[in-house]
Amino acid sequence: MNWRRFSPALLQVVAGGGCRPCTAGGEAIIALGHRLGIRIAADGVESEWQKRFLRQAGCDLAQGNHLAPPLAADAVTARLAAQQAVARQGIDRAG
């Protein structure tokens, strides 16, 4: 399946302030992509409003500082290790 990126600049226009013609355009872009078999990834999500808009419009993937701020490499390593430890505990309890 193909992926297309919903750029931060476009996201600001279609989901920045909630103007109905703007949000309708964003919804149409996402719907058209899906009709063409393209999954849509939004980049630059900076607010709760944008996140809600994208979810309601059916966007497939989102990233941005509002969802998860950038991490240093050692912080990523620590987070992944913690997630693996939790996953192992779940497997140990089930087994």
A tleap script that builds the chain and sets N, CA, C and O, in Angstrom:
source leaprc.protein.ff14SB
mol = sequence {
  NMET ASN TRP ARG ARG PHE SER PRO ALA LEU
  LEU GLN VAL VAL ALA GLY GLY GLY CYS ARG
  PRO CYS THR ALA GLY GLY GLU ALA ILE ILE
  ALA LEU GLY HIE ARG LEU GLY ILE ARG ILE
  ALA ALA ASP GLY VAL GLU SER GLU TRP GLN
  LYS ARG PHE LEU ARG GLN ALA GLY CYS ASP
  LEU ALA GLN GLY ASN HIE LEU ALA PRO PRO
  LEU ALA ALA ASP ALA VAL THR ALA ARG LEU
  ALA ALA GLN GLN ALA VAL ALA ARG GLN GLY
  ILE ASP ARG ALA CGLY
}
set mol.1.N position { 0.839 -1.179 0.000 }
set mol.1.CA position { 0.000 0.000 0.000 }
set mol.1.C position { 0.887 1.245 0.000 }
set mol.1.O position { 1.925 1.283 0.659 }
set mol.2.N position { 0.470 2.233 -0.729 }
set mol.2.CA position { 1.206 3.491 -0.811 }
set mol.2.C position { 0.886 4.392 0.373 }
set mol.2.O position { -0.210 4.358 0.932 }
set mol.3.N position { 1.870 5.190 0.735 }
set mol.3.CA position { 1.710 6.198 1.789 }
set mol.3.C position { 1.980 7.566 1.195 }
set mol.3.O position { 2.843 7.707 0.328 }
set mol.4.N position { 1.254 8.572 1.649 }
set mol.4.CA position { 1.523 9.958 1.283 }
set mol.4.C position { 1.534 10.792 2.547 }
set mol.4.O position { 0.785 10.536 3.489 }
set mol.5.N position { 2.387 11.781 2.547 }
set mol.5.CA position { 2.595 12.629 3.722 }
set mol.5.C position { 1.723 13.874 3.624 }
set mol.5.O position { 1.697 14.548 2.594 }
set mol.6.N position { 1.018 14.168 4.692 }
set mol.6.CA position { 0.228 15.382 4.862 }
set mol.6.C position { 1.179 16.351 5.541 }
set mol.6.O position { 1.415 16.231 6.744 }
set mol.7.N position { 1.727 17.302 4.812 }
set mol.7.CA position { 2.807 18.155 5.320 }
set mol.7.C position { 2.341 19.073 6.446 }
set mol.7.O position { 1.153 19.377 6.548 }
set mol.8.N position { 3.283 19.518 7.298 }
set mol.8.CA position { 2.920 20.441 8.371 }
set mol.8.C position { 2.261 21.725 7.848 }
set mol.8.O position { 1.334 22.239 8.474 }
set mol.9.N position { 2.728 22.244 6.712 }
set mol.9.CA position { 2.137 23.475 6.172 }
set mol.9.C position { 0.684 23.243 5.768 }
set mol.9.O position { -0.174 24.080 6.051 }
set mol.10.N position { 0.396 22.122 5.112 }
set mol.10.CA position { -0.971 21.815 4.729 }
set mol.10.C position { -1.832 21.558 5.960 }
set mol.10.O position { -2.990 21.973 6.009 }
set mol.11.N position { -1.269 20.876 6.950 }
set mol.11.CA position { -2.002 20.614 8.182 }
set mol.11.C position { -2.404 21.918 8.866 }
set mol.11.O position { -3.510 22.013 9.398 }
set mol.12.N position { -1.536 22.915 8.862 }
set mol.12.CA position { -1.860 24.208 9.467 }
set mol.12.C position { -3.041 24.862 8.762 }
set mol.12.O position { -3.868 25.503 9.411 }
set mol.13.N position { -3.130 24.710 7.452 }
set mol.13.CA position { -4.228 25.315 6.695 }
set mol.13.C position { -5.538 24.590 6.965 }
set mol.13.O position { -6.547 25.224 7.271 }
set mol.14.N position { -5.527 23.266 6.854 }
set mol.14.CA position { -6.783 22.524 6.938 }
set mol.14.C position { -7.232 22.216 8.361 }
set mol.14.O position { -8.410 21.941 8.589 }
set mol.15.N position { -6.316 22.258 9.316 }
set mol.15.CA position { -6.694 21.914 10.687 }
set mol.15.C position { -6.176 22.919 11.692 }
set mol.15.O position { -6.171 22.647 12.893 }
set mol.16.N position { -5.748 24.058 11.230 }
set mol.16.CA position { -5.172 25.036 12.143 }
set mol.16.C position { -6.172 25.756 13.002 }
set mol.16.O position { -5.966 25.881 14.209 }
set mol.17.N position { -7.250 26.233 12.421 }
set mol.17.CA position { -8.163 27.050 13.194 }
set mol.17.C position { -9.597 26.600 13.193 }
set mol.17.O position { -10.436 27.223 13.843 }
set mol.18.N position { -9.903 25.546 12.489 }
set mol.18.CA position { -11.258 25.019 12.529 }
set mol.18.C position { -12.229 25.673 11.559 }
set mol.18.O position { -13.436 25.483 11.702 }
set mol.19.N position { -11.760 26.430 10.584 }
set mol.19.CA position { -12.675 27.024 9.608 }
set mol.19.C position { -13.275 25.899 8.772 }
set mol.19.O position { -12.541 25.056 8.258 }
set mol.20.N position { -14.591 25.875 8.631 }
set mol.20.CA position { -15.278 24.751 7.986 }
set mol.20.C position { -14.820 24.491 6.552 }
set mol.20.O position { -14.581 23.331 6.213 }
set mol.21.N position { -14.682 25.508 5.684 }
set mol.21.CA position { -14.194 25.206 4.333 }
set mol.21.C position { -12.791 24.583 4.343 }
set mol.21.O position { -12.477 23.735 3.508 }
set mol.22.N position { -11.956 25.010 5.291 }
set mol.22.CA position { -10.600 24.459 5.376 }
set mol.22.C position { -10.623 23.001 5.817 }
set mol.22.O position { -9.956 22.153 5.225 }
set mol.23.N position { -11.403 22.714 6.869 }
set mol.23.CA position { -11.451 21.333 7.353 }
set mol.23.C position { -12.108 20.416 6.325 }
set mol.23.O position { -11.736 19.249 6.207 }
set mol.24.N position { -13.078 20.937 5.585 }
set mol.24.CA position { -13.706 20.124 4.532 }
set mol.24.C position { -12.670 19.744 3.478 }
set mol.24.O position { -12.692 18.629 2.958 }
set mol.25.N position { -11.767 20.664 3.163 }
set mol.25.CA position { -10.699 20.356 2.214 }
set mol.25.C position { -9.785 19.266 2.734 }
set mol.25.O position { -9.402 18.366 1.986 }
set mol.26.N position { -9.433 19.336 3.998 }
set mol.26.CA position { -8.590 18.299 4.592 }
set mol.26.C position { -9.266 16.949 4.614 }
set mol.26.O position { -8.644 15.931 4.310 }
set mol.27.N position { -10.548 16.933 4.975 }
set mol.27.CA position { -11.305 15.680 4.964 }
set mol.27.C position { -11.354 15.090 3.560 }
set mol.27.O position { -11.231 13.878 3.386 }
set mol.28.N position { -11.534 15.954 2.554 }
set mol.28.CA position { -11.594 15.499 1.168 }
set mol.28.C position { -10.266 14.908 0.711 }
set mol.28.O position { -10.242 13.901 0.002 }
set mol.29.N position { -9.163 15.531 1.115 }
set mol.29.CA position { -7.839 15.017 0.741 }
set mol.29.C position { -7.629 13.622 1.316 }
set mol.29.O position { -7.156 12.724 0.619 }
set mol.30.N position { -7.980 13.441 2.584 }
set mol.30.CA position { -7.815 12.134 3.236 }
set mol.30.C position { -8.727 11.101 2.576 }
set mol.30.O position { -8.290 9.987 2.288 }
set mol.31.N position { -9.989 11.460 2.335 }
set mol.31.CA position { -10.939 10.534 1.709 }
set mol.31.C position { -10.492 10.155 0.299 }
set mol.31.O position { -10.573 8.988 -0.085 }
set mol.32.N position { -10.024 11.127 -0.466 }
set mol.32.CA position { -9.541 10.842 -1.827 }
set mol.32.C position { -8.357 9.883 -1.792 }
set mol.32.O position { -8.290 8.938 -2.578 }
set mol.33.N position { -7.426 10.133 -0.879 }
set mol.33.CA position { -6.292 9.225 -0.747 }
set mol.33.C position { -6.744 7.806 -0.471 }
set mol.33.O position { -6.242 6.862 -1.080 }
set mol.34.N position { -7.693 7.647 0.449 }
set mol.34.CA position { -8.184 6.311 0.775 }
set mol.34.C position { -8.875 5.660 -0.426 }
set mol.34.O position { -8.706 4.465 -0.669 }
set mol.35.N position { -9.646 6.441 -1.170 }
set mol.35.CA position { -10.326 5.901 -2.361 }
set mol.35.C position { -9.322 5.410 -3.404 }
set mol.35.O position { -9.605 4.489 -4.171 }
set mol.36.N position { -8.156 6.033 -3.418 }
set mol.36.CA position { -7.097 5.647 -4.365 }
set mol.36.C position { -6.168 4.577 -3.801 }
set mol.36.O position { -5.188 4.199 -4.443 }
set mol.37.N position { -6.479 4.088 -2.593 }
set mol.37.CA position { -5.651 3.062 -1.975 }
set mol.37.C position { -4.379 3.600 -1.351 }
set mol.37.O position { -3.399 2.872 -1.188 }
set mol.38.N position { -4.398 4.875 -1.003 }
set mol.38.CA position { -3.227 5.526 -0.408 }
set mol.38.C position { -3.507 5.784 1.062 }
set mol.38.O position { -4.562 6.311 1.417 }
set mol.39.N position { -2.572 5.418 1.908 }
set mol.39.CA position { -2.681 5.725 3.340 }
set mol.39.C position { -2.069 7.097 3.580 }
set mol.39.O position { -1.085 7.465 2.939 }
set mol.40.N position { -2.652 7.849 4.501 }
set mol.40.CA position { -2.242 9.221 4.747 }
set mol.40.C position { -1.552 9.338 6.105 }
set mol.40.O position { -2.082 8.894 7.124 }
set mol.41.N position { -0.367 9.940 6.102 }
set mol.41.CA position { 0.397 10.194 7.323 }
set mol.41.C position { 0.528 11.704 7.503 }
set mol.41.O position { 1.039 12.393 6.620 }
set mol.42.N position { 0.073 12.213 8.628 }
set mol.42.CA position { 0.164 13.654 8.914 }
set mol.42.C position { 1.418 13.925 9.731 }
set mol.42.O position { 1.690 13.250 10.724 }
set mol.43.N position { 2.165 14.908 9.302 }
set mol.43.CA position { 3.403 15.295 9.973 }
set mol.43.C position { 3.216 16.688 10.569 }
set mol.43.O position { 2.630 17.562 9.930 }
set mol.44.N position { 3.711 16.900 11.786 }
set mol.44.CA position { 3.675 18.226 12.384 }
set mol.44.C position { 2.448 18.496 13.229 }
set mol.44.O position { 2.009 19.643 13.319 }
set mol.45.N position { 1.877 17.464 13.858 }
set mol.45.CA position { 0.704 17.660 14.716 }
set mol.45.C position { 1.162 18.412 15.972 }
set mol.45.O position { 1.978 17.915 16.748 }
set mol.46.N position { 0.623 19.606 16.151 }
set mol.46.CA position { 1.074 20.483 17.237 }
set mol.46.C position { -0.017 20.825 18.245 }
set mol.46.O position { 0.252 21.542 19.208 }
set mol.47.N position { -1.238 20.334 18.052 }
set mol.47.CA position { -2.316 20.693 18.994 }
set mol.47.C position { -3.306 19.547 19.142 }
set mol.47.O position { -3.383 18.654 18.299 }
set mol.48.N position { -4.052 19.594 20.220 }
set mol.48.CA position { -5.110 18.616 20.465 }
set mol.48.C position { -6.179 18.712 19.383 }
set mol.48.O position { -6.725 17.700 18.944 }
set mol.49.N position { -6.470 19.939 18.958 }
set mol.49.CA position { -7.480 20.135 17.917 }
set mol.49.C position { -7.068 19.433 16.632 }
set mol.49.O position { -7.894 18.768 16.007 }
set mol.50.N position { -5.813 19.567 16.226 }
set mol.50.CA position { -5.326 18.898 15.011 }
set mol.50.C position { -5.413 17.383 15.167 }
set mol.50.O position { -5.818 16.682 14.240 }
set mol.51.N position { -5.038 16.888 16.320 }
set mol.51.CA position { -5.087 15.442 16.561 }
set mol.51.C position { -6.523 14.927 16.434 }
set mol.51.O position { -6.765 13.911 15.782 }
set mol.52.N position { -7.468 15.628 17.055 }
set mol.52.CA position { -8.877 15.222 16.970 }
set mol.52.C position { -9.389 15.291 15.533 }
set mol.52.O position { -10.085 14.385 15.073 }
set mol.53.N position { -9.042 16.367 14.826 }
set mol.53.CA position { -9.462 16.506 13.435 }
set mol.53.C position { -8.964 15.325 12.603 }
set mol.53.O position { -9.736 14.709 11.868 }
set mol.54.N position { -7.687 15.014 12.719 }
set mol.54.CA position { -7.106 13.932 11.933 }
set mol.54.C position { -7.747 12.592 12.258 }
set mol.54.O position { -8.010 11.790 11.361 }
set mol.55.N position { -7.999 12.350 13.537 }
set mol.55.CA position { -8.643 11.095 13.939 }
set mol.55.C position { -10.041 11.006 13.333 }
set mol.55.O position { -10.411 9.981 12.762 }
set mol.56.N position { -10.814 12.080 13.460 }
set mol.56.CA position { -12.184 12.081 12.939 }
set mol.56.C position { -12.219 12.000 11.419 }
set mol.56.O position { -13.151 11.433 10.849 }
set mol.57.N position { -11.218 12.558 10.764 }
set mol.57.CA position { -11.170 12.541 9.302 }
set mol.57.C position { -10.656 11.212 8.752 }
set mol.57.O position { -10.715 10.978 7.545 }
set mol.58.N position { -10.153 10.340 9.629 }
set mol.58.CA position { -9.701 9.025 9.200 }
set mol.58.C position { -8.243 8.950 8.779 }
set mol.58.O position { -7.849 8.025 8.069 }
set mol.59.N position { -7.435 9.920 9.213 }
set mol.59.CA position { -6.008 9.888 8.892 }
set mol.59.C position { -5.386 8.627 9.492 }
set mol.59.O position { -5.708 8.249 10.619 }
set mol.60.N position { -4.506 7.983 8.747 }
set mol.60.CA position { -3.958 6.687 9.156 }
set mol.60.C position { -2.830 6.767 10.176 }
set mol.60.O position { -2.676 5.867 11.002 }
set mol.61.N position { -2.047 7.826 10.126 }
set mol.61.CA position { -0.878 7.936 10.984 }
set mol.61.C position { -0.599 9.406 11.237 }
set mol.61.O position { -0.784 10.239 10.349 }
set mol.62.N position { -0.156 9.727 12.444 }
set mol.62.CA position { 0.177 11.119 12.756 }
set mol.62.C position { 1.431 11.155 13.617 }
set mol.62.O position { 1.690 10.256 14.418 }
set mol.63.N position { 2.195 12.212 13.429 }
set mol.63.CA position { 3.374 12.426 14.259 }
set mol.63.C position { 3.543 13.916 14.477 }
set mol.63.O position { 3.084 14.729 13.676 }
set mol.64.N position { 4.198 14.261 15.557 }
set mol.64.CA position { 4.442 15.668 15.855 }
set mol.64.C position { 4.717 15.861 17.333 }
set mol.64.O position { 4.536 14.945 18.136 }
set mol.65.N position { 5.151 17.046 17.681 }
set mol.65.CA position { 5.528 17.341 19.061 }
set mol.65.C position { 4.369 17.186 20.037 }
set mol.65.O position { 4.592 16.854 21.201 }
set mol.66.N position { 3.137 17.419 19.589 }
set mol.66.CA position { 1.994 17.256 20.491 }
set mol.66.C position { 1.823 15.796 20.906 }
set mol.66.O position { 1.390 15.511 22.023 }
set mol.67.N position { 2.158 14.888 20.018 }
set mol.67.CA position { 1.989 13.462 20.294 }
set mol.67.C position { 3.177 12.878 21.032 }
set mol.67.O position { 3.002 12.084 21.956 }
set mol.68.N position { 4.372 13.257 20.640 }
set mol.68.CA position { 5.584 12.763 21.283 }
set mol.68.C position { 6.740 13.679 20.895 }
set mol.68.O position { 7.133 13.721 19.729 }
set mol.69.N position { 7.283 14.405 21.856 }
set mol.69.CA position { 8.410 15.287 21.526 }
set mol.69.C position { 9.640 14.468 21.136 }
set mol.69.O position { 9.758 13.302 21.511 }
set mol.70.N position { 10.550 15.079 20.388 }
set mol.70.CA position { 11.776 14.371 20.008 }
set mol.70.C position { 12.556 13.920 21.250 }
set mol.70.O position { 12.574 14.606 22.273 }
set mol.71.N position { 13.186 12.776 21.139 }
set mol.71.CA position { 13.981 12.224 22.242 }
set mol.71.C position { 15.429 12.063 21.815 }
set mol.71.O position { 15.726 11.817 20.646 }
set mol.72.N position { 16.313 12.205 22.773 }
set mol.72.CA position { 17.731 11.914 22.533 }
set mol.72.C position { 17.884 10.402 22.384 }
set mol.72.O position { 17.035 9.639 22.846 }
set mol.73.N position { 18.950 9.981 21.750 }
set mol.73.CA position { 19.172 8.558 21.473 }
set mol.73.C position { 19.149 7.716 22.742 }
set mol.73.O position { 18.563 6.634 22.742 }
set mol.74.N position { 19.773 8.184 23.829 }
set mol.74.CA position { 19.783 7.391 25.062 }
set mol.74.C position { 18.385 7.274 25.666 }
set mol.74.O position { 18.071 6.257 26.285 }
set mol.75.N position { 17.543 8.292 25.499 }
set mol.75.CA position { 16.172 8.231 26.001 }
set mol.75.C position { 15.345 7.230 25.193 }
set mol.75.O position { 14.505 6.527 25.754 }
set mol.76.N position { 15.577 7.161 23.883 }
set mol.76.CA position { 14.885 6.185 23.040 }
set mol.76.C position { 15.276 4.778 23.469 }
set mol.76.O position { 14.420 3.904 23.610 }
set mol.77.N position { 16.568 4.562 23.675 }
set mol.77.CA position { 17.052 3.249 24.104 }
set mol.77.C position { 16.416 2.844 25.426 }
set mol.77.O position { 15.986 1.701 25.583 }
set mol.78.N position { 16.353 3.769 26.376 }
set mol.78.CA position { 15.752 3.473 27.682 }
set mol.78.C position { 14.264 3.163 27.550 }
set mol.78.O position { 13.762 2.239 28.190 }
set mol.79.N position { 13.562 3.929 26.726 }
set mol.79.CA position { 12.120 3.696 26.546 }
set mol.79.C position { 11.873 2.331 25.910 }
set mol.79.O position { 10.975 1.604 26.337 }
set mol.80.N position { 12.660 1.975 24.892 }
set mol.80.CA position { 12.490 0.670 24.251 }
set mol.80.C position { 12.797 -0.470 25.210 }
set mol.80.O position { 12.104 -1.488 25.207 }
set mol.81.N position { 13.821 -0.308 26.023 }
set mol.81.CA position { 14.161 -1.341 27.007 }
set mol.81.C position { 13.025 -1.512 28.011 }
set mol.81.O position { 12.697 -2.637 28.387 }
set mol.82.N position { 12.427 -0.414 28.445 }
set mol.82.CA position { 11.311 -0.485 29.396 }
set mol.82.C position { 10.113 -1.186 28.759 }
set mol.82.O position { 9.454 -1.993 29.415 }
set mol.83.N position { 9.822 -0.889 27.495 }
set mol.83.CA position { 8.704 -1.528 26.808 }
set mol.83.C position { 8.949 -3.024 26.637 }
set mol.83.O position { 8.027 -3.829 26.774 }
set mol.84.N position { 10.186 -3.392 26.340 }
set mol.84.CA position { 10.509 -4.817 26.198 }
set mol.84.C position { 10.348 -5.536 27.527 }
set mol.84.O position { 9.869 -6.669 27.567 }
set mol.85.N position { 10.746 -4.882 28.621 }
set mol.85.CA position { 10.615 -5.489 29.948 }
set mol.85.C position { 9.143 -5.726 30.282 }
set mol.85.O position { 8.790 -6.778 30.815 }
set mol.86.N position { 8.295 -4.765 29.976 }
set mol.86.CA position { 6.860 -4.914 30.228 }
set mol.86.C position { 6.294 -6.044 29.368 }
set mol.86.O position { 5.492 -6.846 29.848 }
set mol.87.N position { 6.703 -6.112 28.108 }
set mol.87.CA position { 6.230 -7.171 27.214 }
set mol.87.C position { 6.660 -8.537 27.735 }
set mol.87.O position { 5.878 -9.488 27.705 }
set mol.88.N position { 7.903 -8.639 28.213 }
set mol.88.CA position { 8.387 -9.919 28.747 }
set mol.88.C position { 7.593 -10.331 29.971 }
set mol.88.O position { 7.305 -11.516 30.142 }
set mol.89.N position { 7.232 -9.388 30.826 }
set mol.89.CA position { 6.440 -9.710 32.017 }
set mol.89.C position { 5.089 -10.276 31.619 }
set mol.89.O position { 4.601 -11.227 32.230 }
set mol.90.N position { 4.483 -9.687 30.588 }
set mol.90.CA position { 3.200 -10.203 30.110 }
set mol.90.C position { 3.311 -11.611 29.571 }
set mol.90.O position { 2.420 -12.435 29.779 }
set mol.91.N position { 4.418 -11.895 28.868 }
set mol.91.CA position { 4.632 -13.246 28.326 }
set mol.91.C position { 4.881 -14.232 29.471 }
set mol.91.O position { 4.369 -15.352 29.450 }
set mol.92.N position { 5.668 -13.816 30.470 }
set mol.92.CA position { 5.961 -14.691 31.603 }
set mol.92.C position { 4.678 -15.058 32.363 }
set mol.92.O position { 4.508 -16.202 32.785 }
set mol.93.N position { 3.788 -14.092 32.534 }
set mol.93.CA position { 2.540 -14.350 33.263 }
set mol.93.C position { 1.623 -15.261 32.461 }
set mol.93.O position { 0.915 -16.089 33.034 }
set mol.94.N position { 1.631 -15.117 31.144 }
set mol.94.CA position { 0.751 -15.918 30.303 }
set mol.94.C position { 1.251 -17.355 30.155 }
set mol.94.O position { 0.463 -18.283 29.971 }
set mol.95.N position { 2.577 -17.524 30.240 }
set mol.95.CA position { 3.181 -18.819 29.964 }
set mol.95.C position { 3.134 -19.738 31.092 }
set mol.95.O position { 3.612 -20.867 30.988 }
savepdb mol mol.pdb
quit
